[in-house]
Amino acid sequence: MAVLEILVYPDPRLKQISKPVTQFDGPLRSFVQDLEETLRAGPGGVGIAAPQVGRFERIIIVDVSSKPKIKHHGRLVLINPEILSQEGSAVGREGCLSVPEYTGNVARSKFITLRAQDEFGKPLEFNMERYEARAVQHEMDHLDGLLLLDRLVSRRDLFRRQTQEATAPKTKTS
Amino acid sequence: MKKWYMLTLVGQDRSGIVAQITRALYEGECNLGEASMVRLGGNFTVMLMVQFAGNEKALDDLIGPTCRSFDLRHHVDAIEGELLHHMEPDVRITVYGADRSGIIAEATGVLAEKGFNILNLESDVGGTTQNPIYVMTIEGIAEQGIEVLEEALQKLSREKGLETQLEPIDTLIG
């Protein structure tokens, strides 16, 4: 196991598009272990994507279980992840291991249905919401060469979005 | 050895202010740091960190001609400044209501009592001339925790007829 070096913007490699994984073998699983060790080595990180360590394959790890009072699926190794459906939008603050000393507000879908494979190639499907869904969307962006810097919204948008949400008609269940 | 200055500019808003001021600073071998530039009530306002080898007078002389051509008032202060030392807000508060005198003083007064450190405050007046509304968003650090702030804001809502929202900011690092 090894802690890998994290690429930091403006490294142009972070803008590269990653390729799907086709071989679910020992070397893949050993890379996944290293990727996880790299994630755990940093303070407070809840996800990491393979291109952040210079491997341009569609592999992400997400684990938001350290956050209190949220719904989550624990530690997830997600290979070739694909969002099948998404709903709602919320603005939240994000930082990135590849963009140190910067945080910004980013709009993400609140609910997603995700299909992926585990490190043995077994198909997975999850319904995710809010924080965990945000983490997955952040990491999946890395696979397409996108950073939070590509998705910033202003604070003024933040208030508009909140009030829109607050005044949106509620569905009643009687 | 270059020193940091805070340059403050105010004047009637016109297009080209930012471009020409920053061009003059660039040609005068200044390095620019963090900035806040915003139009307030028809005035364009700039607070800009400027790193410069000369003294206050020399910086003043450098931008004097551009300021005069735009009819801008300006002010230069030597500051202790550093980049890449951000503080992360952990709470976002929105306060709004029918505009009247005292809203900011009342809201920030109770928040300060409960250990709230403001990092960023933006406010705006919307609505109509007859019925203006005041809208304020504040980001900061809840040094004594969020619960005491929530209680203080609820009391403020009840007693002062203001709408308040508090939302924790849990910055996602991925």
Contacts between the chains, C-beta under 8 A, distances in Angstrom:
chain1	res1	chain2	res2	distance
A	42	B	173	7.7
A	44	B	173	5.0
A	45	B	173	4.9
A	45	B	174	6.6
A	46	B	172	6.0
A	46	B	173	6.3
A	46	B	174	6.0
A	47	B	172	7.9
A	47	B	174	3.9
A	48	B	174	7.0
A	49	B	174	7.8
A	62	B	174	7.8
A	67	B	170	6.6
A	92	B	169	7.9
A	92	B	170	7.7
A	92	B	172	6.5
A	93	B	89	7.9
A	93	B	169	5.0
A	93	B	170	7.6
A	93	B	171	4.5
A	93	B	172	7.1
A	94	B	171	6.6
A	94	B	172	4.8
A	94	B	173	7.6
A	94	B	174	6.8
A	95	B	171	5.3
A	95	B	172	7.1
A	95	B	173	4.6
A	95	B	174	7.8
A	96	B	173	6.9
A	96	B	174	6.1
A	97	B	173	6.6
A	97	B	174	7.1
A	101	B	84	4.6
A	101	B	85	7.9
A	101	B	86	5.9
A	102	B	86	7.6
A	103	B	86	7.4
A	103	B	88	6.3
A	103	B	171	5.3
A	131	B	170	7.1
A	131	B	172	6.8
A	134	B	172	5.7
A	135	B	172	5.8
A	135	B	174	5.6
A	138	B	172	6.4
A	138	B	174	4.1
A	139	B	174	5.6
A	155	B	120	7.6
A	155	B	122	6.1
A	155	B	137	6.1
A	155	B	139	7.7
A	156	B	122	7.4
A	158	B	92	7.6
A	158	B	137	7.0
A	159	B	94	6.1
A	159	B	135	6.7
A	159	B	137	5.3
A	162	B	94	6.8
A	162	B	165	6.9
A	162	B	167	7.7
A	166	B	165	7.9
